[in-house]
Amino acid sequence: MDATSPLLAALHRSPDSLAFDVDGVALTWGQLDEGSLRVASGLLALGVAPGDRVAYFGPASVALLELLVATLRIGAIYVPINTRYLAEETAHILDDSGASVAVVAAGSVGHSTARDRSERLTVVVTEGAPGPGETAFAALRAADEPSPPHPAPPAPDVVAMLVYTSGTTGRSKGVALTHGGLAANLDAILGLWRVGPADRMALTLPLFHVHGLGLGVLGALMRGVPTLVATHFDAAWVIDAFARRGATVFMGVPTMYARLLEHFAASPDSAGALATGRLFTSGSAALPAAHHQAFQAATGHVVLERYGMTETGFTLSNPYEGERRAGTVGFAVPGVEVRLCDEADATVSAGETGEIQVRGAGLLAGYWGLEEATRASFTADGYFRTGDVAFADADGYFHIVGRRSVDIIKSGGFKISAREIEDVILNVDGVAEVAVVGLPDAVWGERIVCAVVIRGDADADAVRARVAEQAAARLADYKKPREVLVVDALPRNALGKLQKHRVRELFG
């Protein structure tokens, strides 16, 4: 059985070299090749056919890597499930995808939810003893390599993964991503950033999302990048990866950079370890300009910010060579067309804000089983409507303003950027995090409010007073928050992306 998908291009290049190290468990390319062949054989013995869905609910592990590669090799569809999901959301994904096999961590929510569906799907348990009628992953893996004939090589338009969105506006939707689309988009972004076998990646992103699973795992599989994998983010682990283990690349999200900066503040000498790195990227949410500047001051590295989403792949990126501007996401990735449009899908004038619309490599094949939602998401000329709002400056750098639905506040006849207000408040002494939202108001349409997380033992009343002072000094009156709520933490999803629909709920 050959590794025919372009997503597995590097699988056979250097069999004795390190492929992945998952929290100290090392795996060479040859071992991954052999292990995934055995798992592929086990899946075929269970009756899995090309196009069938294979779900995974569990931590980063060797089992995850072998299962992913095996699924891609036989033309089945890999369905990662967010391990923070509870039973209802997990059940929705298993049911909506029509998974025939669920590989789950023993005793997890995924395990109990899949067990409830054992009449229609096969339950495979990665650790611990399987229950009645269930299969141990070790037994699945014990099969020999199958004899010819093998499954046909997956064509470029064959769906490789079904990744479910976070569901912030309703039930999560399955985003169908193809072998060819993923490969073209990943090849473009990794080529832009010069990522290759000479690098060593430190990967702490969750592996149920396209950021970690795509750029991290599939990027390594395509480019032959040895990758150090952590089962969860820990600032000390990242620093050690660069100080002792040869890491050169780190791909993170803003929350991770905030935690790294906190670690630097507590242990100033630790920042020097990252100076040996080559590339630090950030995505999934906006990196505050203050954090961008602080990281550069501490490590000497300018974080490369980029933009993308599950449906479009990696879409915009600051340049690898050239100025990386804080607060921007750069330019369109090679092979991707990006335009800004108004609500009628007409292109906006230079400097004006508009919805980001995308056409090109990496676009979803569609929302699984939702033809109407798929059609509604595309313009007549084939651009995907992202729902994100941005403007391009005079030099062509894109600036994300926010989501059309939650980050553009309409108050008193004005369209107001929540991001602009957040940038002001983040500079207030004692403020660690902030989220600005609009609440319904009978007079103004929406009333601007903000929730803040304060630093350490800062006094809440004093912070509120300083927020009011800063807003009065730097914002037009109609942009000032009318209420400041101090909270212990802002609601975020597993990738650290702020969930503003839940911020609104904090205000009742």
C-alpha positions in Angstrom: 0.0 0.0 0.0 1.7 3.2 -1.1 1.4 6.7 0.5 -0.4 8.2 -2.5 -1.9 11.4 -1.1 0.2 14.5 -1.7 -0.4 15.2 2.0 2.0 12.4 2.8 4.8 13.5 0.4 7.6 13.2 2.9 6.6 9.9 4.5 9.3 7.8 2.7 12.1 10.3 2.4 14.2 9.6 5.5 12.9 6.5 7.3 15.5 6.5 10.1 15.0 10.2 10.9 12.8 11.7 13.6 9.3 12.4 12.4 7.4 13.2 15.6 8.2 13.3 19.3 5.0 13.3 21.3 5.8 14.3 24.9 8.9 12.2 24.9 7.7 9.3 22.7 9.8 9.4 19.6 8.6 8.1 16.2 10.8 7.9 13.1 9.3 8.3 9.6 9.9 4.6 9.0 8.0 3.7 12.2 5.1 6.0 11.3 5.0 4.4 7.8 4.9 0.9 9.2 2.5 1.7 12.0 0.1 3.5 9.8 0.1 0.6 7.3 -0.9 -1.7 10.0 -3.7 0.6 11.2 -4.8 1.0 7.6 -5.0 -2.8 7.3 -7.0 -2.9 10.5 -9.5 -0.3 9.3 -10.0 -2.2 6.0 -10.6 -5.4 8.1 -13.3 -3.5 10.0 -15.0 -2.8 6.6 -13.9 0.9 6.2 -14.0 1.9 2.6 -12.9 5.0 0.7 -15.2 7.9 1.6 -16.2 6.4 5.0 -15.7 8.7 8.0 -13.3 7.8 10.8 -13.7 10.0 13.9 -11.0 10.6 16.6 -11.6 11.9 20.1 -8.5 11.9 22.2 -5.2 13.7 23.0 -2.2 14.2 20.8 -0.6 10.8 20.6 1.2 8.3 18.4 -2.2 6.7 17.9 -3.6 9.9 16.5 -0.7 10.2 14.0 -0.9 6.6 12.8 -4.7 6.8 12.5 -4.6 10.1 10.5 -2.0 8.7 8.1 -3.8 5.4 7.8 -7.1 7.1 7.0 -5.6 9.3 4.3 -3.8 6.3 2.8 -7.0 4.3 2.2 -9.1 7.3 1.0 -11.3 7.4 4.1 -12.2 10.8 5.7 -10.6 11.8 9.0 -13.0 13.5 11.5 -11.2 15.2 14.5 -13.4 16.0 17.5 -12.6 18.8 19.9 -11.8 17.1 23.2 -13.4 19.9 25.2 -16.8 19.1 23.7 -19.4 17.6 26.0 -21.7 14.8 25.0 -24.3 16.8 23.0 -21.7 18.4 20.7 -19.8 15.2 20.3 -23.0 13.3 19.5 -23.8 15.9 16.9 -20.5 15.4 15.1 -20.7 11.6 15.2 -24.3 11.7 13.9 -23.9 14.4 11.4 -20.7 13.0 9.9 -22.1 9.5 9.8 -18.9 8.1 11.2 -18.5 4.3 10.8 -15.6 4.1 13.2 -14.9 6.2 16.4 -11.4 5.9 17.9 -11.7 7.3 21.4 -9.6 7.7 24.6 -10.9 5.3 27.2 -13.2 6.8 29.7 -13.6 10.1 27.8 -16.8 11.9 26.8 -16.1 10.6 23.3 -15.9 7.0 24.6 -19.3 7.1 26.3 -21.0 9.0 23.5 -19.6 6.6 20.9 -20.6 3.6 23.0 -24.2 4.8 22.9 -24.0 4.5 19.1 -22.3 1.1 19.0 -25.1 -0.4 17.0 -24.2 1.7 14.0 -20.4 2.4 14.5 -17.4 0.5 15.6 -15.8 1.8 18.8 -12.0 1.5 19.0 -10.4 2.4 22.4 -6.8 3.8 22.4 -5.9 3.1 26.1 -7.3 0.8 28.7 -9.4 -2.2 28.3 -12.2 -2.1 25.7 -15.7 -2.8 26.7 -18.0 -5.5 25.3 -18.1 -5.3 21.5 -15.3 -2.7 21.4 -11.9 -3.0 19.8 -8.5 -2.1 21.3 -6.4 0.2 19.2 -3.5 -2.2 19.8 -5.5 -5.0 18.2 -6.5 -2.8 15.3 -2.8 -2.0 14.8 -1.7 -5.7 15.0 -2.8 -6.5 11.5 -0.2 -7.2 8.8 0.2 -5.0 5.8 -2.7 -5.9 3.4 -2.0 -7.7 0.1 -3.0 -6.3 -3.3 -5.3 -5.1 -4.6 -5.1 -1.9 -2.6 -7.6 0.9 -2.5 -7.3 3.3 -5.4 -5.2 6.4 -4.8 -7.3 9.3 -3.5 -7.9 11.8 -6.3 -7.3 15.5 -5.6 -11.0 16.2 -5.2 -11.6 13.4 -2.7 -12.4 14.7 0.8 -9.5 14.0 3.2 -10.9 15.6 6.4 -14.2 16.7 7.8 -13.4 19.5 10.4 -16.3 20.9 12.4 -16.5 24.6 13.0 -16.8 25.9 16.5 -20.5 26.6 16.2 -20.5 30.1 17.5 -23.6 31.0 15.5 -25.5 27.7 15.9 -24.8 24.0 15.4 -21.3 23.3 14.2 -21.0 22.5 10.5 -18.7 19.9 9.0 -16.2 21.6 6.6 -15.1 19.1 3.9 -11.5 19.6 2.9 -10.0 17.7 0.0 -6.6 16.1 -0.5 -5.7 18.5 -3.4 -7.0 21.6 -1.7 -5.2 21.0 1.5 -2.0 20.1 -0.3 -2.0 23.1 -2.5 -2.7 25.6 0.3 -0.3 24.1 2.7 2.4 23.9 0.1 1.9 27.6 -0.6 2.1 28.8 3.0 4.9 26.6 4.0 6.9 27.6 0.9 6.3 31.2 1.7 7.7 30.7 5.2 10.6 28.5 4.0 9.6 25.6 6.2 11.5 22.3 5.5 13.4 19.3 6.8 16.2 21.5 8.3 13.6 23.0 10.7 12.3 21.4 13.9 8.8 22.5 14.9 7.6 23.0 18.5 3.9 22.2 18.3 1.6 22.9 21.2 -1.6 23.6 19.2 -4.6 21.2 19.7 -4.7 18.6 16.9 -8.4 18.8 16.3 -8.2 22.1 14.4 -6.7 23.0 11.0 -4.2 25.3 12.7 -2.4 22.4 14.5 -3.6 19.5 12.4 -3.0 21.3 9.1 0.0 23.6 9.5 1.5 21.4 12.2 1.0 17.7 11.4 0.1 17.8 7.7 2.7 20.4 7.2 5.3 18.1 8.7 4.1 15.2 6.7 4.3 17.2 3.5 7.7 18.8 4.1 9.5 16.2 6.2 9.7 18.5 9.3 10.7 16.8 12.6 8.1 17.9 15.1 8.1 18.1 18.8 4.5 17.7 20.0 3.1 18.6 23.4 -0.3 17.4 24.6 -1.0 20.9 26.0 0.6 24.3 26.0 3.2 25.1 28.6 5.5 28.1 28.3 8.4 26.3 30.0 8.0 23.4 27.6 8.3 25.8 24.6 11.4 27.4 26.0 13.0 24.0 26.7 12.2 22.9 23.1 14.3 25.8 21.8 17.0 25.7 24.6 17.7 22.0 24.6 15.9 20.2 21.8 16.8 22.2 18.7 13.4 23.7 17.9 13.5 26.4 15.2 9.8 27.1 14.5 6.8 27.8 16.7 3.3 28.3 15.5 1.0 29.7 18.2 -2.1 31.8 19.0 -2.2 35.1 20.8 -3.0 33.5 24.2 0.2 31.5 24.0 2.3 34.5 23.3 0.6 36.2 26.3 1.6 33.3 28.5 5.2 33.3 27.1 5.4 37.0 28.0 4.2 36.3 31.5 6.9 33.6 31.8 9.5 36.1 30.6 8.4 38.6 33.2 8.8 35.9 36.0 12.1 34.5 34.5 13.8 37.2 32.4 16.7 34.9 31.4 14.3 32.4 29.7 13.6 34.7 26.7 17.1 34.3 25.4 16.4 30.6 24.6 14.0 31.7 21.8 16.6 33.9 20.2 18.0 30.7 18.5 14.7 30.2 16.7 14.0 31.0 13.0 10.3 31.6 12.8 7.4 32.5 15.2 3.9 32.8 13.7 0.5 33.7 15.2 -3.0 33.1 13.9 -6.6 32.2 14.8 -7.1 35.7 16.5 -5.5 39.1 16.5 -2.2 39.5 18.3 -2.3 42.7 20.3 0.3 45.2 19.1 1.7 45.6 22.6 2.4 41.8 22.8 3.9 41.9 19.3 6.4 44.6 20.4 7.1 43.0 23.8 7.9 39.7 22.2 10.3 41.3 19.8 12.0 43.2 22.6 12.4 40.1 24.6 13.6 37.7 21.9 14.7 39.7 18.9 12.1 38.0 16.8 9.2 39.7 15.0 6.1 37.5 15.1 4.7 36.7 11.7 0.9 37.1 11.8 -1.3 35.4 9.3 -5.1 35.0 8.7 -7.2 32.0 7.7 -10.2 29.9 8.6 -11.3 26.3 8.4 -13.3 27.0 5.3 -10.6 28.9 3.3 -7.3 27.5 4.5 -4.3 29.9 5.1 -5.3 33.0 3.3 -3.3 36.1 4.2 0.2 36.3 5.6 2.8 38.9 6.5 5.9 38.5 4.4 8.7 36.2 5.5 11.2 38.6 4.0 10.2 42.2 4.3 8.3 44.2 6.9 6.0 42.3 9.3 3.6 44.9 10.5 2.0 44.6 13.9 -1.8 44.6 13.8 -1.9 43.4 10.2 -2.1 40.1 8.5 -0.2 41.0 5.4 -1.0 40.0 1.9 -2.8 37.1 0.0 -1.0 33.8 0.1 0.2 32.6 -3.4 -2.6 30.9 -5.2 -5.3 32.7 -3.2 -7.4 35.7 -4.4 -8.7 38.0 -1.8 -11.1 41.0 -2.1 -13.1 43.2 0.2 -16.8 43.7 -0.6 -19.8 45.5 0.7 -23.1 43.7 1.6 -24.0 43.6 -2.1 -20.8 41.8 -2.9 -19.4 44.9 -4.7 -15.7 45.6 -4.2 -15.2 48.5 -1.8 -12.9 51.5 -2.5 -9.3 51.6 -1.4 -9.0 52.1 2.4 -12.7 51.2 3.1 -13.7 48.3 5.2 -15.4 45.3 3.6 -16.0 41.6 4.1 -13.1 39.4 3.2 -14.0 37.2 0.3 -11.7 34.4 -0.9 -11.2 32.3 -4.0 -8.5 29.8 -4.8 -6.6 26.9 -3.3 -7.7 25.5 -0.1 -11.4 26.4 -0.2 -13.8 23.9 1.3 -15.5 21.5 -1.0 -18.7 22.3 0.9 -20.5 22.0 4.3 -21.2 18.3 4.9 -24.8 17.6 4.0 -25.8 21.2 3.8 -26.2 22.2 0.2 -28.2 25.3 0.8 -25.7 26.6 3.4 -22.8 25.9 1.0 -24.5 27.8 -1.9 -25.3 30.7 0.4 -21.6 31.0 1.4 -20.3 31.6 -2.1 -20.8 34.5 -4.4 -22.0 34.0 -8.0 -18.3 34.2 -9.2 -17.0 31.6 -6.8 -15.7 33.7 -3.8 -16.3 32.4 -0.3 -17.9 34.9 2.1 -15.9 34.7 5.3 -18.0 37.1 7.4 -14.7 38.7 8.6 -14.3 42.5 8.0 -11.0 44.2 7.1 -9.4 47.1 5.2 -6.2 47.3 3.2 -3.8 50.2 4.0 -2.0 52.3 1.4 0.8 49.6 1.1 -1.7 46.8 0.7 -1.4 45.2 4.1 -4.7 43.8 5.3 -6.0 44.9 8.8 -8.7 42.7 10.3 -11.5 44.8 11.9 -13.4 41.8 13.3 -16.4 39.7 12.5 -19.2 41.3 10.6 -21.7 40.1 13.2 -19.9 40.8 16.5 -17.0 43.2 16.0 -18.8 45.9 14.1 -20.9 47.7 16.6 -23.7 50.0 15.3 -24.4 52.7 17.8 -26.0 56.1 17.3 -25.8 55.7 13.5 -22.0 55.0 13.6 -20.3 51.8 12.6 -17.7 51.2 15.3 -14.8 48.7 15.4 -14.6 46.8 18.7 -11.0 46.1 17.9 -10.1 49.8 17.9 -11.6 50.2 21.4 -9.9 47.0 22.7 -6.5 48.2 21.5 -6.9 51.4 23.6 -8.1 49.5 26.7 -5.2 47.0 26.5 -2.8 49.8 27.1 -4.4 50.6 30.5 -2.2 49.7 33.5 -3.7 46.6 35.2 -5.6 45.3 32.2 -4.5 41.8 31.1 -7.3 41.0 28.6 -10.4 42.8 27.2 -13.4 42.1 25.1 -15.7 44.8 23.7 -19.2 44.0 22.5 -22.4 45.8 21.7 -25.6 45.1 23.7 -29.1 45.9 22.4 -30.2 49.5 23.3 -33.5 51.1 22.5 -32.0 54.5 22.0 -28.6 53.9 20.5 -29.2 50.6 18.7 -26.3 49.1 20.5 -24.6 50.1 23.7 -20.8 49.6 24.0 -19.6 47.6 27.0 -16.4 45.8 27.8 -15.3 42.9 30.0 -11.8 43.0 31.3 -9.5 40.6 33.1 -7.1 42.4 35.5 -3.5 41.6 36.3 -2.5 40.0 39.5 -3.7 42.0 42.5 -4.6 45.1 40.7 -7.6 47.0 42.3 -10.7 46.5 40.2 -12.2 50.0 41.0 -8.9 51.6 40.1 -8.7 49.7 36.8 -12.3 50.8 35.9 -11.3 54.4 36.6 -8.2 54.2 34.4 -10.2 52.5 31.6 -12.6 55.5 31.7 -9.8 58.0 31.7 -8.0 56.3 28.8 -11.2 56.0 26.8 -12.0 59.7 27.4 -8.5 60.7 26.3 -8.2 58.6 23.2 -11.7 57.8 21.9 -14.5 59.8 20.4 -17.4 60.0 22.9 -19.6 57.7 20.9 -16.9 55.0 21.0 -16.5 55.0 24.8 -17.6 51.9 26.8 -20.7 52.6 28.9 -19.9 49.8 31.3 -16.8 48.0 32.4 -17.2 44.5 33.8 -14.3 42.9 35.7 -14.2 39.1 35.2 -11.9 36.3 36.2 -11.5 35.0 32.6 -12.9 35.7 29.1 -14.8 32.8 27.4 -12.6 31.2 24.8 -12.6 28.0 22.7 -9.9 25.4 22.8 -7.6 27.4 20.5 -7.9 30.5 22.7 -10.2 32.3 20.3 -12.5 34.7 22.0 -16.2 33.7 22.0 -17.9 37.1 21.9 -21.4 35.7 21.9 -20.6 34.3 25.3 -19.1 37.7 26.4 -22.5 39.2 25.8 -24.0 36.7 28.2 -21.7 37.9 31.0 -23.7 41.1 31.0 -27.0 39.3 31.4 
